[in-house]
Amino acid sequence: MSSQHQNHTSEVPAVGADGPFRQEHAARDEAPQFVLPLVVRIEKAEPPARTDALETAARAVLVLLTDERSHGEGEWAEAVRDWQDARIRKVVRRARGAEWRKAGTLPGITVHGDMAEVRVFPPVPLDGWPKELAKLQVSGTDLDDPEPAPPAAPGTAVLWLNPELEMSAGKAMAQAGHAAQLAWWELTAAERAAWQDSGFRLAVRTAPRERWAELSGSGLPVVRDAGFTEIAPGSATVVADHPSLRSRLRNDVPR
């Protein structure tokens, strides 16, 4: 498998009935395949913390989805539609120094975390990467947290990582992006507006082992990996626990 085909994941939302992926798998497989490139800045002297990078990647996906260029007659709209009509693949690559500056000259959006910087680009054909991005490395995105992440603030959307799986930071960033996107698809217009107004406040945390079964079986959106890299096909990687979705399930309110 070439480096361009790494960190790919496919997923089916677990909540609601009107998301863009309510189709048979075969139909999505037959569509032209696109990938959403994300590039994380990792300087040797000051790499970002792992959790900060994961959260920034998740927010970057949401920022791109809500950018005016991704809608209607916007310059990215056709690519975004084509990408969402197929499997929503994402690839995370790393850059530093001159590589990062070159990546910044391409159309895209840079999203900042506490220290992390992630640039998201409009979707590209699976084998049609811009040369400035194609040469960037997928490997080497192993990041650490200097201290354990604190509990998420009340009312924050939490993307819960499967505690049983070992994933590189790049892989986990892609998974977190998928989970944020699944949550977005399931929200109402008012709920989406409120989340956007908050700056897409979210947290990425590893689920307690004793809670994973409950979370993954709760009816909240679950990311299931296609198994291209690192983990087995069909593995549940992340649960998107957005307060609005949690409340809807709790109250059994029909959409």
C-alpha positions in Angstrom: 0.0 0.0 0.0 1.4 3.4 -1.0 1.7 6.2 1.6 -1.1 8.0 -0.1 -3.5 5.2 0.9 -2.8 5.4 4.6 -5.1 6.4 7.4 -8.2 5.8 5.3 -11.4 5.1 7.2 -15.0 4.6 6.2 -17.9 4.9 8.6 -21.7 4.8 8.7 -23.6 7.1 11.1 -25.5 5.2 13.8 -28.1 7.9 14.6 -30.8 9.4 12.4 -32.0 8.4 9.0 -31.3 11.3 6.6 -27.5 11.7 6.5 -25.7 11.6 3.2 -24.5 8.1 3.7 -27.9 6.4 3.9 -26.9 4.2 0.9 -25.7 0.7 0.3 -22.0 0.3 0.6 -21.7 -0.8 -3.0 -23.1 2.5 -4.3 -20.4 4.4 -2.3 -17.7 2.0 -3.5 -18.6 2.5 -7.1 -18.5 6.3 -6.9 -15.2 8.1 -7.7 -13.1 8.1 -4.6 -11.7 11.3 -3.0 -9.7 12.0 0.1 -9.6 15.0 2.5 -6.0 16.0 3.2 -5.0 17.3 6.6 -1.5 18.4 7.4 -0.3 18.7 11.0 2.7 20.9 11.8 5.3 19.0 13.7 8.5 21.0 14.4 11.4 19.0 15.9 11.9 21.5 18.8 8.2 22.0 19.7 5.9 19.2 18.6 2.2 19.7 19.6 0.7 17.6 22.4 -1.3 14.6 21.1 -4.7 15.5 22.4 -4.3 19.1 21.2 -3.5 17.8 17.7 -6.5 15.4 17.7 -8.9 18.1 18.8 -7.5 20.6 16.3 -7.9 18.1 13.4 -11.5 17.4 14.4 -12.3 21.1 14.4 -10.5 21.5 11.1 -12.9 19.1 9.4 -15.9 21.0 10.7 -14.4 24.3 9.7 -14.0 23.1 6.1 -17.5 21.7 6.0 -19.0 25.0 7.1 -16.8 27.2 4.9 -18.8 29.2 2.3 -16.4 27.8 -0.4 -17.7 24.3 0.4 -21.4 25.1 -0.4 -23.6 26.1 -3.3 -21.5 27.4 -6.1 -18.4 27.8 -4.0 -15.0 26.9 -5.5 -14.7 23.7 -3.3 -18.4 22.7 -3.3 -18.1 20.2 -6.2 -15.1 18.4 -4.6 -16.8 18.3 -1.2 -20.0 16.8 -2.7 -18.0 14.2 -4.7 -16.1 13.3 -1.6 -19.2 12.9 0.5 -20.9 10.9 -2.2 -18.2 8.2 -1.8 -16.3 7.0 1.3 -15.2 10.0 3.4 -11.6 9.1 3.4 -9.1 11.3 5.3 -5.3 11.3 5.3 -3.1 13.0 7.8 0.4 14.0 6.9 3.1 15.9 8.7 5.2 18.9 7.8 7.7 21.3 9.3 9.8 24.3 8.2 9.8 24.9 4.5 7.4 22.0 3.9 4.8 23.6 6.1 5.3 27.0 4.4 4.8 25.4 1.0 1.7 23.6 2.1 0.3 27.0 3.3 0.5 28.3 -0.2 -2.2 25.9 -1.4 -5.9 26.7 -1.0 -7.0 25.5 2.4 -7.6 26.6 6.0 -5.2 26.5 8.9 -6.9 25.8 12.3 -5.1 26.5 15.5 -5.3 24.7 18.8 -3.5 25.5 22.0 -0.2 24.8 20.3 -1.2 22.6 17.4 -1.6 23.8 13.8 -3.5 21.7 11.3 -4.2 22.8 7.7 -7.2 21.2 6.0 -7.5 21.2 2.2 -10.5 20.6 -0.1 -10.9 17.0 -1.2 -8.7 15.7 -4.0 -8.9 12.5 -6.1 -7.5 9.5 -4.4 -4.5 9.4 -6.8 -4.5 13.1 -7.6 -2.6 14.8 -4.8 -0.9 18.2 -5.3 2.8 17.6 -5.5 3.4 19.9 -2.4 1.3 17.5 -0.3 2.1 14.1 -2.0 5.7 14.2 -0.9 4.8 14.8 2.8 5.2 11.9 5.1 2.4 10.0 6.8 4.7 8.2 9.3 6.3 10.1 12.1 3.1 11.5 13.7 3.7 9.8 17.0 2.9 12.5 19.6 2.6 12.4 23.3 0.7 14.3 26.0 3.1 15.8 28.6 0.3 15.5 31.2 -3.0 13.6 31.2 -5.8 15.5 29.6 -8.3 16.9 32.2 -11.9 15.9 32.2 -14.0 17.6 29.5 -15.9 20.6 30.6 -19.7 20.1 31.1 -21.7 20.6 27.9 -18.7 19.9 25.6 -19.0 17.5 22.7 -16.6 14.6 23.5 -15.1 12.3 20.9 -14.4 9.1 22.9 -11.5 6.9 21.6 -11.7 3.2 22.0 -9.4 2.3 25.0 -8.7 -1.1 23.5 -7.0 0.1 20.3 -3.5 1.5 19.8 -3.4 4.1 17.0 -0.7 6.5 15.9 -1.5 10.2 16.3 -2.0 10.6 12.6 -4.5 7.7 12.5 -6.3 9.0 15.6 -6.5 12.5 14.1 -8.3 11.0 11.1 -10.6 9.1 13.3 -11.5 12.1 15.4 -12.2 14.0 12.2 -14.6 11.3 11.1 -16.4 11.3 14.5 -16.9 15.1 14.4 -18.3 14.8 10.9 -20.7 12.1 11.9 -22.0 14.2 14.8 -22.4 17.2 12.4 -24.5 15.2 10.0 -26.9 14.2 12.8 -27.5 17.7 14.2 -30.4 20.0 13.4 -29.8 23.3 11.8 -30.2 25.1 15.1 -27.8 22.6 16.8 -25.3 23.1 14.1 -25.4 26.9 14.4 -24.9 26.7 18.2 -21.9 24.4 17.8 -20.4 26.6 15.1 -21.0 29.7 17.3 -19.0 28.1 20.1 -16.0 27.7 17.7 -16.8 24.0 17.5 -16.0 23.4 21.1 -15.0 19.7 21.6 -12.8 17.4 23.5 -11.1 14.1 22.5 -10.6 11.7 25.3 -9.9 8.0 25.7 -13.0 6.3 27.1 -12.7 4.5 30.4 -12.5 0.8 29.7 -15.6 0.1 31.8 -17.7 2.6 29.8 -16.7 1.7 26.2 -19.4 -1.0 25.8 -22.1 1.4 26.9 -20.8 4.2 24.8 -20.4 2.2 21.6 -23.8 0.6 22.0 -25.7 3.7 23.1 -27.0 4.8 19.6 -24.5 7.7 19.4 -22.5 7.9 16.1 -19.7 5.3 15.9 -16.8 5.4 13.6 -16.0 1.9 12.2 -12.6 1.6 10.4 -12.3 0.2 7.0 -9.1 -1.6 8.0 -6.7 -0.1 5.4 -4.0 0.5 8.1 -3.1 -0.2 11.7 -6.3 -1.8 12.9 -8.7 -4.6 11.9 -11.6 -3.8 9.5 -14.8 -3.0 11.2 -13.1 -1.9 14.5 -15.1 0.7 16.4 -12.6 3.5 16.9 -14.5 6.6 18.2 -17.9 7.5 19.6 -19.2 11.0 18.9 -20.9 12.1 22.2 -22.5 15.5 21.3 -24.7 16.9 24.1 -27.6 17.4 21.7 -27.4 13.9 20.4 -27.1 12.5 23.9 -30.2 14.5 25.0 -32.2 13.3 22.0 -31.5 9.7 22.8 -32.2 10.2 26.5 -35.5 11.9 25.8 -36.3 9.8 22.7 -37.3 12.9 20.8 -38.0 12.1 17.1 -36.1 14.2 14.6 
